[in-house]
Amino acid sequence: MTSRLPQERRIVTEIPGPRSRELQERRVAAVPPGVGSVLPVYVTDADGGVVADADGNSLIDFGSGIAVTNVGNANPRVVERVKAQVERFTHTCFMVAPYESYVAVCEQLNRLAPGGHEKRTFLVNSGAEAVENAVKIARYATGRQAVVAFDHGYHGRTLLTMTLTAKNMPYKHGFGPFAPEVHRMPLAYPYRWPTGPENCGPEAAAQAVDQITKRLGPANVAAVVVEPIQGEGGFIEPAPGFLPAIAAFCRDNGILFIADEVQTGFARTGDMFACEHEGIVPDILTTAKGIAGGLPLAAVTGRAEIMDTVHGGGLGGTYGGNPLACEAALAVIEEIERHELTERARRIGETMLPRLRALAERYPEIGDVRGRGAMIAIELVVPDGSKAPDPVRTAEIARRCHARGLLVLTAGTYGNVLRFLPPLVIPDALLDEGLDVLEEAFAG
């Protein structure tokens, strides 16, 4: 794909530079501190694999706005379709006067979502809203109330999704009381499983099934909500066999399996959706982030017989499926398929994983290298064999990367994971240079 901006790292000031620092002062006076930022550089342009700031610096982007700009920032096809739409109309509310692009996005998601069964989709604004609606539909369709989530999971910041989320700080601390009938189960976390990664999948699945059976009773459970690869939890890829076993248990007991693909969807992991890796066909699939190239859009896609149970007017929202966002989503899907970005994500993983594993050979504080496609992470620990998390070292490496012009994100329940989400259109040379910068950060 052609790029509008030079695909290069360029440092002309310290980071953040003087103009960004001026803007940060304005921000402090106008925005509450509860809204955080990874790196206080103020962006003026972005394209392909780079982000340009107000001081003229060009940073390599290993974050993609948290897996949003999969097809590249300001992708030309996205821009073209959104420009054409904004000249026609910007809003009618689909529930008042509908429009074709909303229907077209739903048709595409019904086509792309796993499984050959008949599907239905409706559109909302954010990942949290999608997950909340998925649970709402599951409860309505099953007549049950209990919902199961997993350790280390992240599902959003609304009341229900905050309840589903496992991590206290910063997502839940002080914001209770939380929603009722949400129950947490162990996740198959290979690196930290007591009896070793080879036993993790079957043992974790057996524990979860046992606890659901004893504590809740399967007949009371409406849905299991799970990320096929956990996002904020630290890019934990459940051990092989875990998710299929949970899906089979759900199927045998009339429990709906909800795959939260908000961060993993739209070619990010080397499949269109991460649940496809183990052949899982969810009852309901939630998507957001990478769906519309940066415009706010999310979706709930599910089996027709489930989605059709809800009464008229029970689903929707004023801005859900905004026509600009719908045009962007149609462009994103075109670009993913036209440029074979699922395969591109696999190639990114094939580049990153060997280099990160080689880095782990040199630096024993890298306890684990994991991920799939262009969703890769390293977990940092105290190098004494204890696997004790080391969030201080993690934050220091992130700061060094930022100072050198590489935008990286941290994650994990313990704050000790560096996660890498490069745009799927990042040039190979820029990807390699970003990994060089990361190596320099470890070296000091």
SULVENLIN-V91238 format. One record per residue. N is the residue number from 1. RES is the residue in three letters. PHI is phi in whole degrees, 0 to 359 (* if undefined). OMEGA is omega as a letter, one per 30 degrees, with the letter a starting at -180 (999 if undefined). D_FIRST is the distance of its C-alpha to the first C-alpha in Angstrom with 2 decimals. Layout:
# SULVENLIN-V91238
n=N res=RES phi=PHI omega=OMEGA d_first=D_FIRST
n=N res=RES phi=PHI omega=OMEGA d_first=D_FIRST
This chain:
# SULVENLIN-V91238
n=1 res=MET phi=* omega=l d_first=0.00
n=2 res=THR phi=284 omega=a d_first=3.81
n=3 res=SER phi=241 omega=l d_first=6.56
n=4 res=ARG phi=277 omega=l d_first=9.97
n=5 res=LEU phi=258 omega=l d_first=12.05
n=6 res=PRO phi=302 omega=a d_first=12.76
n=7 res=GLN phi=272 omega=a d_first=11.64
n=8 res=GLU phi=212 omega=l d_first=15.30
n=9 res=ARG phi=275 omega=a d_first=18.44
n=10 res=ARG phi=220 omega=a d_first=21.01
n=11 res=ILE phi=246 omega=a d_first=24.51
n=12 res=VAL phi=246 omega=l d_first=26.83
n=13 res=THR phi=223 omega=l d_first=29.34
n=14 res=GLU phi=295 omega=a d_first=30.68
n=15 res=ILE phi=241 omega=f d_first=28.87
n=16 res=PRO phi=285 omega=a d_first=29.73
n=17 res=GLY phi=274 omega=a d_first=30.47
n=18 res=PRO phi=299 omega=l d_first=33.22
n=19 res=ARG phi=293 omega=l d_first=31.38
n=20 res=SER phi=297 omega=l d_first=30.13
n=21 res=ARG phi=293 omega=l d_first=33.71
n=22 res=GLU phi=298 omega=l d_first=35.08
n=23 res=LEU phi=295 omega=l d_first=32.87
n=24 res=GLN phi=296 omega=l d_first=33.92
n=25 res=GLU phi=297 omega=l d_first=37.53
n=26 res=ARG phi=296 omega=l d_first=36.91
n=27 res=ARG phi=300 omega=a d_first=35.29
n=28 res=VAL phi=302 omega=a d_first=38.32
n=29 res=ALA phi=280 omega=a d_first=40.60
n=30 res=ALA phi=244 omega=a d_first=38.70
n=31 res=VAL phi=241 omega=l d_first=37.04
n=32 res=PRO phi=294 omega=a d_first=39.06
n=33 res=PRO phi=293 omega=l d_first=38.50
n=34 res=GLY phi=296 omega=l d_first=37.89
n=35 res=VAL phi=269 omega=a d_first=34.30
n=36 res=GLY phi=271 omega=l d_first=32.83
n=37 res=SER phi=219 omega=l d_first=29.68
n=38 res=VAL phi=293 omega=a d_first=28.23
n=39 res=LEU phi=216 omega=a d_first=27.66
n=40 res=PRO phi=280 omega=l d_first=29.21
n=41 res=VAL phi=256 omega=a d_first=26.61
n=42 res=TYR phi=261 omega=a d_first=25.89
n=43 res=VAL phi=279 omega=l d_first=22.28
n=44 res=THR phi=245 omega=a d_first=21.51
n=45 res=ASP phi=196 omega=l d_first=17.71
n=46 res=ALA phi=200 omega=a d_first=14.77
n=47 res=ASP phi=194 omega=l d_first=11.00
n=48 res=GLY phi=57 omega=a d_first=8.58
n=49 res=GLY phi=253 omega=a d_first=11.35
n=50 res=VAL phi=232 omega=l d_first=13.97
n=51 res=VAL phi=234 omega=l d_first=16.86
n=52 res=ALA phi=257 omega=a d_first=18.93
n=53 res=ASP phi=250 omega=a d_first=22.64
n=54 res=ALA phi=294 omega=l d_first=25.52
n=55 res=ASP phi=260 omega=l d_first=26.72
n=56 res=GLY phi=88 omega=l d_first=23.68
n=57 res=ASN phi=281 omega=l d_first=22.66
n=58 res=SER phi=237 omega=a d_first=19.10
n=59 res=LEU phi=255 omega=l d_first=19.15
n=60 res=ILE phi=286 omega=a d_first=16.97
n=61 res=ASP phi=261 omega=l d_first=16.50
n=62 res=PHE phi=253 omega=a d_first=18.01
n=63 res=GLY phi=235 omega=l d_first=19.24
n=64 res=SER phi=54 omega=a d_first=16.64
n=65 res=GLY phi=60 omega=a d_first=19.67
n=66 res=ILE phi=64 omega=l d_first=21.37
n=67 res=ALA phi=64 omega=a d_first=18.76
n=68 res=VAL phi=260 omega=a d_first=17.83
n=69 res=THR phi=271 omega=a d_first=14.30
n=70 res=ASN phi=302 omega=a d_first=12.90
n=71 res=VAL phi=269 omega=a d_first=9.77
n=72 res=GLY phi=98 omega=a d_first=9.61
n=73 res=ASN phi=289 omega=a d_first=12.27
n=74 res=ALA phi=51 omega=l d_first=12.61
n=75 res=ASN phi=308 omega=a d_first=9.60
n=76 res=PRO phi=304 omega=a d_first=9.82
n=77 res=ARG phi=291 omega=l d_first=11.11
n=78 res=VAL phi=298 omega=a d_first=13.46
n=79 res=VAL phi=300 omega=a d_first=14.65
n=80 res=GLU phi=300 omega=a d_first=15.34
n=81 res=ARG phi=289 omega=l d_first=17.40
n=82 res=VAL phi=291 omega=l d_first=19.18
n=83 res=LYS phi=302 omega=a d_first=20.13
n=84 res=ALA phi=297 omega=a d_first=21.60
n=85 res=GLN phi=289 omega=a d_first=23.52
n=86 res=VAL phi=295 omega=l d_first=24.92
n=87 res=GLU phi=279 omega=l d_first=26.53
n=88 res=ARG phi=267 omega=l d_first=28.27
n=89 res=PHE phi=197 omega=a d_first=29.62
n=90 res=THR phi=254 omega=a d_first=28.80
n=91 res=HIS phi=190 omega=l d_first=31.37
n=92 res=THR phi=227 omega=a d_first=34.21
n=93 res=CYS phi=73 omega=a d_first=34.49
n=94 res=PHE phi=302 omega=a d_first=33.76
n=95 res=MET phi=281 omega=l d_first=37.31
n=96 res=VAL phi=260 omega=l d_first=38.78
n=97 res=ALA phi=219 omega=a d_first=36.85
n=98 res=PRO phi=286 omega=a d_first=33.98
n=99 res=TYR phi=213 omega=a d_first=30.82
n=100 res=GLU phi=294 omega=a d_first=28.66
n=101 res=SER phi=298 omega=l d_first=25.36
n=102 res=TYR phi=299 omega=a d_first=27.28
n=103 res=VAL phi=298 omega=a d_first=28.57
n=104 res=ALA phi=296 omega=l d_first=25.21
n=105 res=VAL phi=298 omega=l d_first=23.71
n=106 res=CYS phi=297 omega=l d_first=26.88
n=107 res=GLU phi=298 omega=a d_first=26.64
n=108 res=GLN phi=295 omega=l d_first=23.13
n=109 res=LEU phi=292 omega=l d_first=24.34
n=110 res=ASN phi=298 omega=l d_first=27.47
n=111 res=ARG phi=290 omega=a d_first=25.51
n=112 res=LEU phi=277 omega=a d_first=23.24
n=113 res=ALA phi=297 omega=a d_first=25.96
n=114 res=PRO phi=301 omega=l d_first=27.85
n=115 res=GLY phi=103 omega=a d_first=30.96
n=116 res=GLY phi=269 omega=a d_first=32.13
n=117 res=HIS phi=284 omega=l d_first=34.60
n=118 res=GLU phi=289 omega=a d_first=34.61
n=119 res=LYS phi=230 omega=l d_first=32.82
n=120 res=ARG phi=226 omega=l d_first=32.84
n=121 res=THR phi=224 omega=l d_first=30.49
n=122 res=PHE phi=225 omega=a d_first=31.14
n=123 res=LEU phi=246 omega=l d_first=29.11
n=124 res=VAL phi=225 omega=a d_first=30.02
n=125 res=ASN phi=259 omega=a d_first=28.66
n=126 res=SER phi=214 omega=l d_first=28.19
n=127 res=GLY phi=299 omega=l d_first=28.26
n=128 res=ALA phi=299 omega=l d_first=31.89
n=129 res=GLU phi=295 omega=l d_first=32.83
n=130 res=ALA phi=295 omega=a d_first=31.27
n=131 res=VAL phi=296 omega=l d_first=33.20
n=132 res=GLU phi=300 omega=l d_first=36.34
n=133 res=ASN phi=291 omega=l d_first=36.21
n=134 res=ALA phi=299 omega=l d_first=35.62
n=135 res=VAL phi=294 omega=l d_first=38.79
n=136 res=LYS phi=302 omega=l d_first=40.62
n=137 res=ILE phi=294 omega=a d_first=39.91
n=138 res=ALA phi=299 omega=l d_first=40.89
n=139 res=ARG phi=295 omega=l d_first=44.17
n=140 res=TYR phi=295 omega=a d_first=44.89
n=141 res=ALA phi=290 omega=a d_first=44.19
n=142 res=THR phi=266 omega=a d_first=46.16
n=143 res=GLY phi=71 omega=a d_first=48.91
n=144 res=ARG phi=249 omega=a d_first=48.49
n=145 res=GLN phi=244 omega=a d_first=47.79
n=146 res=ALA phi=291 omega=l d_first=46.81
n=147 res=VAL phi=230 omega=a d_first=43.19
n=148 res=VAL phi=252 omega=l d_first=42.13
n=149 res=ALA phi=234 omega=a d_first=39.42
n=150 res=PHE phi=232 omega=l d_first=38.85
n=151 res=ASP phi=309 omega=l d_first=39.32
n=152 res=HIS phi=72 omega=a d_first=36.42
n=153 res=GLY phi=285 omega=l d_first=34.69
n=154 res=TYR phi=227 omega=a d_first=33.02
n=155 res=HIS phi=226 omega=l d_first=32.81
n=156 res=GLY phi=141 omega=a d_first=33.00
n=157 res=ARG phi=239 omega=l d_first=35.37
n=158 res=THR phi=286 omega=a d_first=37.44
n=159 res=LEU phi=303 omega=a d_first=40.95
n=160 res=LEU phi=292 omega=a d_first=40.32
n=161 res=THR phi=289 omega=l d_first=36.96
n=162 res=MET phi=295 omega=l d_first=38.38
n=163 res=THR phi=294 omega=l d_first=41.22
n=164 res=LEU phi=295 omega=a d_first=38.92
n=165 res=THR phi=292 omega=a d_first=37.20
n=166 res=ALA phi=273 omega=a d_first=39.00
n=167 res=LYS phi=278 omega=a d_first=38.54
n=168 res=ASN phi=289 omega=a d_first=41.19
n=169 res=MET phi=259 omega=g d_first=39.90
n=170 res=PRO phi=260 omega=a d_first=38.13
n=171 res=TYR phi=281 omega=a d_first=37.51
n=172 res=LYS phi=240 omega=a d_first=41.06
n=173 res=HIS phi=303 omega=l d_first=43.54
n=174 res=GLY phi=81 omega=a d_first=46.13
n=175 res=PHE phi=258 omega=a d_first=44.60
n=176 res=GLY phi=285 omega=g d_first=46.94
n=177 res=PRO phi=287 omega=a d_first=48.72
n=178 res=PHE phi=258 omega=a d_first=46.03
n=179 res=ALA phi=292 omega=a d_first=45.72
n=180 res=PRO phi=281 omega=l d_first=48.20
n=181 res=GLU phi=61 omega=l d_first=47.77
n=182 res=VAL phi=243 omega=a d_first=44.71
n=183 res=HIS phi=232 omega=a d_first=45.36
n=184 res=ARG phi=256 omega=a d_first=43.43
n=185 res=MET phi=236 omega=l d_first=43.32
n=186 res=PRO phi=292 omega=l d_first=42.34
n=187 res=LEU phi=254 omega=l d_first=38.83
n=188 res=ALA phi=281 omega=a d_first=38.16
n=189 res=TYR phi=257 omega=a d_first=36.94
n=190 res=PRO phi=305 omega=a d_first=36.99
n=191 res=TYR phi=296 omega=a d_first=37.15
n=192 res=ARG phi=248 omega=a d_first=40.11
n=193 res=TRP phi=285 omega=a d_first=41.94
n=194 res=PRO phi=303 omega=a d_first=45.57
n=195 res=THR phi=261 omega=l d_first=46.14
n=196 res=GLY phi=102 omega=a d_first=42.86
n=197 res=PRO phi=298 omega=a d_first=39.42
n=198 res=GLU phi=292 omega=l d_first=40.77
n=199 res=ASN phi=260 omega=a d_first=43.12
n=200 res=CYS phi=297 omega=a d_first=40.89
n=201 res=GLY phi=303 omega=a d_first=39.50
n=202 res=PRO phi=293 omega=a d_first=42.82
n=203 res=GLU phi=292 omega=l d_first=44.90
n=204 res=ALA phi=294 omega=l d_first=42.74
n=205 res=ALA phi=297 omega=l d_first=42.56
n=206 res=ALA phi=297 omega=l d_first=46.34
n=207 res=GLN phi=297 omega=a d_first=46.97
n=208 res=ALA phi=297 omega=l d_first=44.88
n=209 res=VAL phi=297 omega=l d_first=46.57
n=210 res=ASP phi=299 omega=a d_first=49.96
n=211 res=GLN phi=291 omega=l d_first=49.54
n=212 res=ILE phi=299 omega=a d_first=48.30
n=213 res=THR phi=295 omega=a d_first=51.22
n=214 res=LYS phi=283 omega=a d_first=53.85
n=215 res=ARG phi=275 omega=a d_first=52.79
n=216 res=LEU phi=247 omega=a d_first=51.37
n=217 res=GLY phi=83 omega=a d_first=52.32
n=218 res=PRO phi=305 omega=a d_first=49.51
n=219 res=ALA phi=292 omega=l d_first=51.14
n=220 res=ASN phi=259 omega=a d_first=50.47
n=221 res=VAL phi=263 omega=l d_first=46.74
n=222 res=ALA phi=280 omega=a d_first=44.37
n=223 res=ALA phi=203 omega=l d_first=41.07
n=224 res=VAL phi=250 omega=a d_first=39.38
n=225 res=VAL phi=246 omega=a d_first=36.24
n=226 res=VAL phi=211 omega=l d_first=33.95
n=227 res=GLU phi=273 omega=l d_first=30.47
n=228 res=PRO phi=300 omega=l d_first=29.28
n=229 res=ILE phi=229 omega=a d_first=28.00
n=230 res=GLN phi=289 omega=a d_first=29.58
n=231 res=GLY phi=270 omega=a d_first=27.52
n=232 res=GLU phi=301 omega=l d_first=29.76
n=233 res=GLY phi=292 omega=l d_first=32.32
n=234 res=GLY phi=118 omega=l d_first=30.40
n=235 res=PHE phi=55 omega=l d_first=27.88
n=236 res=ILE phi=284 omega=l d_first=30.90
n=237 res=GLU phi=265 omega=a d_first=30.13
n=238 res=PRO phi=307 omega=a d_first=33.43
n=239 res=ALA phi=304 omega=a d_first=35.17
n=240 res=PRO phi=307 omega=l d_first=34.77
n=241 res=GLY phi=94 omega=a d_first=37.14
n=242 res=PHE phi=295 omega=a d_first=37.65
n=243 res=LEU phi=296 omega=l d_first=35.52
n=244 res=PRO phi=301 omega=l d_first=36.70
n=245 res=ALA phi=294 omega=l d_first=40.27
n=246 res=ILE phi=294 omega=l d_first=39.93
n=247 res=ALA phi=298 omega=l d_first=38.36
n=248 res=ALA phi=294 omega=l d_first=41.27
n=249 res=PHE phi=299 omega=l d_first=43.80
n=250 res=CYS phi=300 omega=a d_first=42.38
n=251 res=ARG phi=300 omega=a d_first=42.50
n=252 res=ASP phi=287 omega=a d_first=46.09
n=253 res=ASN phi=238 omega=l d_first=47.26
n=254 res=GLY phi=68 omega=l d_first=45.68
n=255 res=ILE phi=264 omega=a d_first=43.41
n=256 res=LEU phi=276 omega=l d_first=39.96
n=257 res=PHE phi=263 omega=a d_first=37.03
n=258 res=ILE phi=254 omega=l d_first=34.45
n=259 res=ALA phi=265 omega=l d_first=31.11
n=260 res=ASP phi=275 omega=a d_first=29.64
n=261 res=GLU phi=253 omega=a d_first=25.89
n=262 res=VAL phi=302 omega=a d_first=25.11
n=263 res=GLN phi=264 omega=a d_first=23.28
n=264 res=THR phi=269 omega=a d_first=22.53
n=265 res=GLY phi=279 omega=l d_first=21.07
n=266 res=PHE phi=63 omega=l d_first=17.76
n=267 res=ALA phi=76 omega=a d_first=16.42
n=268 res=ARG phi=301 omega=a d_first=17.32
n=269 res=THR phi=262 omega=a d_first=19.82
n=270 res=GLY phi=97 omega=l d_first=18.28
n=271 res=ASP phi=236 omega=l d_first=20.04
n=272 res=MET phi=302 omega=l d_first=19.46
n=273 res=PHE phi=227 omega=a d_first=22.68
n=274 res=ALA phi=294 omega=a d_first=24.41
n=275 res=CYS phi=293 omega=l d_first=27.75
n=276 res=GLU phi=292 omega=a d_first=26.56
n=277 res=HIS phi=302 omega=l d_first=26.76
n=278 res=GLU phi=251 omega=l d_first=30.56
n=279 res=GLY phi=70 omega=a d_first=30.80
n=280 res=ILE phi=276 omega=l d_first=31.99
n=281 res=VAL phi=248 omega=a d_first=32.24
n=282 res=PRO phi=288 omega=l d_first=33.01
n=283 res=ASP phi=286 omega=l d_first=35.36
n=284 res=ILE phi=223 omega=a d_first=33.31
n=285 res=LEU phi=235 omega=l d_first=29.71
n=286 res=THR phi=249 omega=a d_first=28.59
n=287 res=THR phi=225 omega=l d_first=25.03
n=288 res=ALA phi=193 omega=l d_first=23.63
n=289 res=LYS phi=35 omega=a d_first=21.26
n=290 res=GLY phi=288 omega=a d_first=17.85
n=291 res=ILE phi=290 omega=a d_first=19.01
n=292 res=ALA phi=224 omega=l d_first=18.04
n=293 res=GLY phi=63 omega=l d_first=15.38
n=294 res=GLY phi=118 omega=l d_first=18.27
n=295 res=LEU phi=276 omega=a d_first=20.78
n=296 res=PRO phi=287 omega=l d_first=24.03
n=297 res=LEU phi=202 omega=l d_first=24.36
n=298 res=ALA phi=210 omega=a d_first=25.85
n=299 res=ALA phi=213 omega=l d_first=27.39
n=300 res=VAL phi=238 omega=a d_first=30.29
n=301 res=THR phi=239 omega=a d_first=30.12
n=302 res=GLY phi=207 omega=l d_first=33.25
n=303 res=ARG phi=303 omega=a d_first=35.64
n=304 res=ALA phi=303 omega=a d_first=37.07
n=305 res=GLU phi=291 omega=l d_first=40.63
n=306 res=ILE phi=276 omega=a d_first=39.94
n=307 res=MET phi=296 omega=a d_first=37.93
n=308 res=ASP phi=282 omega=a d_first=40.44
n=309 res=THR phi=287 omega=a d_first=43.38
n=310 res=VAL phi=286 omega=a d_first=42.84
n=311 res=HIS phi=294 omega=l d_first=44.96
n=312 res=GLY phi=303 omega=a d_first=43.64
n=313 res=GLY phi=87 omega=a d_first=42.62
n=314 res=GLY phi=281 omega=a d_first=42.27
n=315 res=LEU phi=233 omega=l d_first=38.49
n=316 res=GLY phi=137 omega=a d_first=36.28
n=317 res=GLY phi=167 omega=a d_first=35.87
n=318 res=THR phi=302 omega=a d_first=35.54
n=319 res=TYR phi=260 omega=a d_first=31.85
n=320 res=GLY phi=301 omega=a d_first=30.59
n=321 res=GLY phi=75 omega=l d_first=27.85
n=322 res=ASN phi=310 omega=a d_first=27.46
n=323 res=PRO phi=298 omega=l d_first=25.92
n=324 res=LEU phi=294 omega=l d_first=23.12
n=325 res=ALA phi=294 omega=l d_first=22.16
n=326 res=CYS phi=297 omega=l d_first=22.51
n=327 res=GLU phi=298 omega=l d_first=20.08
n=328 res=ALA phi=299 omega=a d_first=17.54
n=329 res=ALA phi=297 omega=l d_first=18.32
n=330 res=LEU phi=297 omega=l d_first=17.92
n=331 res=ALA phi=293 omega=l d_first=14.42
n=332 res=VAL phi=300 omega=a d_first=13.62
n=333 res=ILE phi=297 omega=l d_first=15.24
n=334 res=GLU phi=303 omega=a d_first=13.41
n=335 res=GLU phi=293 omega=l d_first=9.94
n=336 res=ILE phi=299 omega=a d_first=11.60
n=337 res=GLU phi=283 omega=a d_first=13.13
n=338 res=ARG phi=296 omega=a d_first=10.62
n=339 res=HIS phi=259 omega=l d_first=8.09
n=340 res=GLU phi=52 omega=a d_first=11.33
n=341 res=LEU phi=284 omega=l d_first=10.97
n=342 res=THR phi=296 omega=l d_first=14.70
n=343 res=GLU phi=294 omega=l d_first=14.47
n=344 res=ARG phi=299 omega=l d_first=11.79
n=345 res=ALA phi=299 omega=l d_first=14.42
n=346 res=ARG phi=297 omega=a d_first=17.05
n=347 res=ARG phi=293 omega=l d_first=15.52
n=348 res=ILE phi=300 omega=l d_first=15.31
n=349 res=GLY phi=298 omega=l d_first=18.95
n=350 res=GLU phi=293 omega=l d_first=19.85
n=351 res=THR phi=279 omega=a d_first=18.84
n=352 res=MET phi=285 omega=a d_first=20.49
n=353 res=LEU phi=299 omega=l d_first=23.66
n=354 res=PRO phi=298 omega=l d_first=25.20
n=355 res=ARG phi=291 omega=l d_first=24.74
n=356 res=LEU phi=289 omega=l d_first=26.22
n=357 res=ARG phi=293 omega=l d_first=29.03
n=358 res=ALA phi=295 omega=l d_first=29.79
n=359 res=LEU phi=296 omega=l d_first=29.96
n=360 res=ALA phi=295 omega=l d_first=32.36
n=361 res=GLU phi=295 omega=a d_first=34.55
n=362 res=ARG phi=271 omega=a d_first=35.06
n=363 res=TYR phi=236 omega=a d_first=35.48
n=364 res=PRO phi=295 omega=l d_first=37.88
n=365 res=GLU phi=289 omega=l d_first=37.10
n=366 res=ILE phi=277 omega=a d_first=33.93
n=367 res=GLY phi=280 omega=a d_first=35.73
n=368 res=ASP phi=209 omega=l d_first=32.94
n=369 res=VAL phi=240 omega=a d_first=29.31
n=370 res=ARG phi=206 omega=l d_first=27.89
n=371 res=GLY phi=124 omega=a d_first=25.15
n=372 res=ARG phi=215 omega=l d_first=22.69
n=373 res=GLY phi=61 omega=a d_first=18.97
n=374 res=ALA phi=260 omega=l d_first=17.33
n=375 res=MET phi=228 omega=a d_first=20.71
n=376 res=ILE phi=236 omega=a d_first=22.79
n=377 res=ALA phi=212 omega=l d_first=25.95
n=378 res=ILE phi=234 omega=l d_first=28.86
n=379 res=GLU phi=255 omega=a d_first=32.36
n=380 res=LEU phi=257 omega=a d_first=34.65
n=381 res=VAL phi=224 omega=l d_first=38.40
n=382 res=VAL phi=292 omega=a d_first=41.57
n=383 res=PRO phi=279 omega=l d_first=41.80
n=384 res=ASP phi=238 omega=a d_first=45.34
n=385 res=GLY phi=88 omega=a d_first=44.77
n=386 res=SER phi=276 omega=a d_first=45.39
n=387 res=LYS phi=63 omega=l d_first=41.76
n=388 res=ALA phi=296 omega=a d_first=42.71
n=389 res=PRO phi=299 omega=l d_first=39.64
n=390 res=ASP phi=233 omega=a d_first=38.85
n=391 res=PRO phi=292 omega=a d_first=37.16
n=392 res=VAL phi=293 omega=l d_first=38.35
n=393 res=ARG phi=296 omega=l d_first=36.54
n=394 res=THR phi=299 omega=l d_first=33.39
n=395 res=ALA phi=296 omega=l d_first=33.52
n=396 res=GLU phi=293 omega=l d_first=34.21
n=397 res=ILE phi=297 omega=l d_first=31.19
n=398 res=ALA phi=299 omega=l d_first=28.98
n=399 res=ARG phi=298 omega=l d_first=30.66
n=400 res=ARG phi=296 omega=l d_first=30.12
n=401 res=CYS phi=299 omega=a d_first=26.39
n=402 res=HIS phi=299 omega=a d_first=26.22
n=403 res=ALA phi=298 omega=a d_first=28.35
n=404 res=ARG phi=266 omega=l d_first=26.04
n=405 res=GLY phi=93 omega=l d_first=22.89
n=406 res=LEU phi=238 omega=l d_first=21.60
n=407 res=LEU phi=274 omega=l d_first=21.66
n=408 res=VAL phi=235 omega=a d_first=23.19
n=409 res=LEU phi=242 omega=l d_first=25.28
n=410 res=THR phi=255 omega=a d_first=28.66
n=411 res=ALA phi=196 omega=l d_first=30.12
n=412 res=GLY phi=102 omega=l d_first=32.98
n=413 res=THR phi=305 omega=a d_first=36.45
n=414 res=TYR phi=258 omega=l d_first=37.81
n=415 res=GLY phi=67 omega=a d_first=35.05
n=416 res=ASN phi=241 omega=a d_first=34.45
n=417 res=VAL phi=238 omega=l d_first=30.92
n=418 res=LEU phi=263 omega=a d_first=27.74
n=419 res=ARG phi=245 omega=a d_first=24.79
n=420 res=PHE phi=234 omega=a d_first=21.15
n=421 res=LEU phi=227 omega=a d_first=18.40
n=422 res=PRO phi=295 omega=l d_first=15.11
n=423 res=PRO phi=304 omega=a d_first=12.11
n=424 res=LEU phi=291 omega=l d_first=10.59
n=425 res=VAL phi=262 omega=a d_first=7.11
n=426 res=ILE phi=299 omega=l d_first=9.26
n=427 res=PRO phi=295 omega=a d_first=8.93
n=428 res=ASP phi=303 omega=a d_first=11.96
n=429 res=ALA phi=296 omega=a d_first=13.89
n=430 res=LEU phi=288 omega=l d_first=13.88
n=431 res=LEU phi=299 omega=l d_first=14.94
n=432 res=ASP phi=298 omega=a d_first=17.64
n=433 res=GLU phi=295 omega=l d_first=18.76
n=434 res=GLY phi=300 omega=l d_first=19.20
n=435 res=LEU phi=291 omega=l d_first=21.38
n=436 res=ASP phi=298 omega=l d_first=23.24
n=437 res=VAL phi=299 omega=l d_first=24.04
n=438 res=LEU phi=300 omega=l d_first=25.31
n=439 res=GLU phi=299 omega=l d_first=27.54
n=440 res=GLU phi=297 omega=l d_first=28.86
n=441 res=ALA phi=296 omega=l d_first=29.71
n=442 res=PHE phi=290 omega=a d_first=31.80
n=443 res=ALA phi=288 omega=l d_first=33.47
n=444 res=GLY phi=113 omega=999 d_first=34.53
